[in-house]
Amino acid sequence: NKARSIVDQELRSLEWVEALGHKRIFAVGGAWRTLGRIHMEQMGYNLSVLQRYKIPRDEVISLATLIAGQSSASLSQMKMIPRHRHESMAYSAVVFEGLMKRFDFQEIEISANGIREGLLYDGLDADLKAEDPLLRSARGMARRLSRTPALGAELYDWCRDIFEYKDVEGQVKKHKRLIKAACEMSNIAWRAHADHRGPNAFREVLFGPVGGLDHPQRLFLALALYHRYVSKPPKLKAYKGILTDQERRLAEKIGLVLQLGIKLSTGSLHVLPECQIKLSKTHLSLYVPKQHADLVGESLENRLATIAKQFKRSPKLKIT
């Protein structure tokens, strides 16, 4: 009760917070991260990445109230609470509870980064700060893991017209940067055995240090990279409710297009810029110049037909 009284008194003095009118707290700090871990465990949430994990208002209050009422001995039995927080976590929970009750925040969003990372960010030059963290992460991962890192840019230039076609564009409007990232990361699992490339790419994106993603975007990108290697959809029961059916189908389309592009290019540079893939009202058309005709075979034609079916078009392959 004394702790609550102190917290309430301090929070009442923070009128400037209320004046901001924000509905979400971007929660920075180890105690918030611990709260996030406990909530994940409580909810059976399987996408166990703290960065940008969201907890609704009522659930924050309920969980914080529960933790605040526990002794340090009881908290020491909770595996998600680090040893050094056994004594302080209940007091932190009092702050969380008071904060949510005092202000009209509707959710919190956990930051996996702390104040140190914020200080480092402050020291970056303006050009670096302006970069998209997702695309920078994707290119960095490509440099570390891909056979031909520069192929990602060629792949995106080759396939972007498909996703800008009028009846597709509406579906991909909020996913364009994810498509570009998928192209950059399209070959990150090439070292693995063919049977494991899809699952490896999926895990690398889903649980890896990829910035600039919320949880639905993270799963979407991981799924697109899975379909880059595997046509058959994976079992996503553990991640139910994170993506819509339309988003799952779009991720599959992106992955299948990447499959085709890598197959056509043989993973080499300078082939895709000389080829074209176009979407029209009735057809998905692939144009390959005569000098690359030897790259066309039954496997490539089958992949084109599979993608055309996904887009509800007829396939057309033309050697020019």
Protein Blocks (a to p, Z undefined) as FASTA:
>chain_A
ZZmmmmmmmmmmmmmlmmnopabdcdedjklmmmmmmmmmmnopablcfghpacdfklmm
mmmmmmmmpcfklmmmpmklcfklmmmmmmmmmmmmmmmmmpccfbdcddfbdfklmmmm
mmpcfklmmpcfklmmmmmmmmmmmmblmlmmmmmmmmmmmmmpfklmmmmmmmmmmmmm
mmmmmmmmmmpcfklmmmmmmmmmmmmccehiafklmmmmmmmmmmmmmmbdcdfklmgo
kacfklmmmmmmmmmmmmmmmmmnnopghklmmpccdddfkbccddddfklmmmpcfklm
mmmmmmmmmnopacddddZZ
